[in-house]
Amino acid sequence: MTIKLTSNLRLAAVSVAAAALTLLSAGTSAAAPYTDTVEAPLGYFTPTPADTVSSPYYRGFGQDWGYTHGAIAGAFTTATLNISAFDVDAAQGEIDKIYAYDNGVLTEIGSLAGANDIYSFTGFNLGSNFFDDIAGGLQVFMKIDINDAGWFVSLAKSSLSVDNGSLPNPNPGGVPEPATWAMMIIGFGAVGSMVRNNRRRNVFAAV
């Protein structure tokens, strides 16, 4: 009787261990939503809302730049690059091209859509051809105002999401109170307009 009970306990212990191993294996091999976000102080990402239309963050033609995301290992089935930008006047003709390296080749993935005087994300769906690059650290490059039309833009964040990972707040740094943010937007719009007008005058004068 004692021997039979001991044998049953051992069998039960083995069964529990096997079940635990199965669950652990399923958890580590299954894809999970994940987002890697690049922001200030890296590169020219705007560190605070107050810096939105300040140099060197508010950039125009000839001030192109790039950055690298952290490596995302493991299995995933979808990937989206989301870039938060301020003062994207796409409806008025501003074109800011976004590129990513695909096996060492600079590949266009689209243009910023964004919005005018607020920070908002533009999403770019990445095909499976980019998955190996994502696993090694996706390299992104931006060409600003490709037509040299006097437009400027600021970036707050770049979020690379796999399997529908959630996005952060699009604004740089902390999120200010609504009233404060509204006043900042008014100020940004006025300063941005002055900068764009000055730039256009310089371009026209050079022609």
Legacy VTK file of the C-alpha trace (Angstrom):
# vtk DataFile Version 3.0
C-alpha trace
ASCII
DATASET POLYDATA
POINTS 207 float
0.000 0.000 0.000
2.779 2.341 0.880
4.604 1.558 -2.340
1.475 2.134 -4.407
0.817 5.514 -2.758
4.394 6.635 -3.317
4.201 5.625 -6.952
0.978 7.568 -7.423
2.504 10.668 -5.836
5.479 10.438 -8.136
3.254 10.101 -11.160
1.209 13.092 -10.025
4.355 15.156 -9.498
5.620 14.259 -12.964
2.254 15.192 -14.491
2.224 18.590 -12.738
5.801 19.298 -13.814
5.005 18.360 -17.406
1.943 20.614 -17.417
3.953 23.519 -16.002
6.649 23.029 -18.633
4.010 23.012 -21.371
2.507 26.282 -20.112
5.938 27.880 -19.798
6.888 26.858 -23.324
3.631 28.231 -24.704
4.171 31.537 -22.895
7.717 32.087 -24.134
7.070 31.118 -27.740
3.807 32.982 -28.240
3.903 36.467 -29.757
2.870 39.313 -27.459
1.999 42.970 -28.140
5.061 45.159 -27.642
6.090 48.743 -28.427
9.578 50.234 -28.568
9.548 54.045 -28.333
12.411 56.354 -29.259
12.244 59.916 -27.930
14.342 62.695 -26.356
17.132 62.972 -25.476
17.996 60.868 -28.539
18.631 62.774 -31.759
16.383 65.742 -32.463
13.239 64.512 -30.742
11.583 67.428 -28.924
12.236 67.064 -25.178
9.382 69.257 -23.869
6.334 71.035 -25.366
8.065 74.373 -24.766
10.843 73.332 -27.203
8.435 72.500 -30.032
9.322 75.373 -32.374
12.877 75.862 -31.125
16.150 74.929 -32.807
17.434 72.276 -33.297
14.127 70.384 -32.978
11.966 72.410 -35.380
13.613 71.416 -38.650
13.236 72.179 -42.344
14.729 71.351 -45.730
18.289 70.034 -45.602
18.024 69.119 -41.911
17.234 65.451 -42.496
18.122 62.932 -39.812
17.679 59.349 -38.664
17.709 57.073 -35.635
17.616 53.390 -34.654
14.962 51.527 -32.681
15.785 48.938 -30.068
15.863 45.338 -31.266
12.596 43.420 -30.885
13.278 39.696 -30.734
10.839 36.809 -30.789
7.949 35.863 -33.024
5.491 38.503 -34.227
3.131 38.735 -37.179
2.500 42.469 -37.656
4.581 45.610 -37.249
3.717 49.308 -37.429
5.983 52.340 -37.213
4.176 55.301 -35.621
5.782 58.748 -35.720
4.420 61.657 -33.695
5.008 64.993 -35.420
3.975 68.629 -34.950
3.073 71.134 -37.687
2.662 68.754 -40.617
0.947 70.879 -43.271
0.316 67.971 -45.636
-2.962 69.470 -46.858
-1.070 72.595 -47.921
1.638 70.677 -49.791
4.238 69.814 -47.148
5.941 66.494 -47.915
8.114 64.841 -45.275
9.273 61.410 -46.431
9.920 58.541 -44.026
12.303 55.699 -44.859
13.439 52.493 -43.174
16.388 50.274 -44.008
15.408 46.924 -45.523
18.477 44.666 -45.482
20.740 47.681 -45.860
18.654 49.391 -48.561
17.017 52.734 -47.719
13.342 52.114 -48.525
10.549 54.690 -48.599
7.560 53.702 -46.458
5.443 56.854 -46.852
4.997 60.489 -45.837
3.921 62.147 -42.607
0.208 62.926 -42.497
-0.093 64.141 -38.930
-1.912 67.376 -38.250
-1.090 71.076 -38.282
-0.571 72.594 -34.840
-0.811 69.510 -32.626
1.323 66.431 -32.093
-0.236 63.357 -33.680
0.897 59.961 -34.911
1.233 58.861 -38.524
1.241 55.068 -38.817
3.205 53.053 -41.386
2.514 49.338 -41.784
5.733 47.366 -42.236
5.756 44.193 -44.319
7.401 40.943 -43.313
10.477 41.961 -45.314
11.291 44.334 -42.430
10.930 41.723 -39.674
14.608 40.728 -39.681
15.568 44.410 -39.543
13.204 44.922 -36.600
14.796 41.968 -34.828
18.185 43.629 -35.205
17.059 47.225 -34.531
15.114 49.055 -37.255
16.913 52.063 -38.744
14.642 54.967 -39.699
15.461 58.068 -41.747
13.479 61.230 -42.442
13.741 63.650 -45.380
12.084 66.929 -44.439
10.202 69.204 -46.863
11.582 67.425 -49.924
10.397 70.214 -52.243
12.187 72.924 -50.228
8.934 74.865 -49.897
9.684 76.461 -46.532
7.938 73.956 -44.261
9.168 72.944 -40.811
8.304 70.023 -38.543
9.112 68.717 -35.057
9.107 65.086 -33.940
8.163 63.979 -30.428
8.301 60.184 -30.553
8.785 57.201 -32.819
6.977 54.075 -31.632
7.566 50.711 -33.281
4.699 48.372 -32.369
4.465 44.646 -33.037
1.262 42.617 -32.796
-0.801 45.723 -31.961
1.333 47.035 -29.132
-0.164 50.132 -27.496
1.041 53.652 -28.289
2.196 56.279 -25.790
0.830 59.811 -25.580
1.983 61.615 -28.766
3.206 64.733 -26.932
6.840 65.201 -25.894
7.746 64.694 -22.245
4.938 65.031 -19.710
1.425 66.001 -20.691
0.582 69.618 -19.719
-2.797 70.729 -18.395
-5.399 71.360 -21.153
-5.456 75.141 -20.622
-1.667 75.331 -20.695
-1.523 73.183 -23.815
-4.104 75.397 -25.559
-2.016 78.494 -24.853
1.098 76.712 -26.100
-0.654 75.760 -29.349
-1.589 79.399 -29.974
1.995 80.437 -29.325
3.411 77.636 -31.484
1.137 78.601 -34.351
2.238 82.229 -34.261
5.936 81.419 -34.032
5.678 78.684 -36.652
3.948 81.030 -39.061
6.689 83.624 -38.602
9.419 81.053 -39.208
7.717 79.675 -42.323
7.106 83.146 -43.741
10.715 84.163 -43.138
11.921 80.969 -44.783
9.713 81.541 -47.829
10.979 85.116 -48.151
14.534 83.796 -48.115
13.712 81.203 -50.768
11.973 83.734 -53.002
14.878 86.150 -52.596
17.330 83.467 -53.682
15.460 82.707 -56.907
LINES 1 208
207 0 1 2 3 4 5 6 7 8 9 10 11 12 13 14 15 16 17 18 19 20 21 22 23 24 25 26 27 28 29 30 31 32 33 34 35 36 37 38 39 40 41 42 43 44 45 46 47 48 49 50 51 52 53 54 55 56 57 58 59 60 61 62 63 64 65 66 67 68 69 70 71 72 73 74 75 76 77 78 79 80 81 82 83 84 85 86 87 88 89 90 91 92 93 94 95 96 97 98 99 100 101 102 103 104 105 106 107 108 109 110 111 112 113 114 115 116 117 118 119 120 121 122 123 124 125 126 127 128 129 130 131 132 133 134 135 136 137 138 139 140 141 142 143 144 145 146 147 148 149 150 151 152 153 154 155 156 157 158 159 160 161 162 163 164 165 166 167 168 169 170 171 172 173 174 175 176 177 178 179 180 181 182 183 184 185 186 187 188 189 190 191 192 193 194 195 196 197 198 199 200 201 202 203 204 205 206
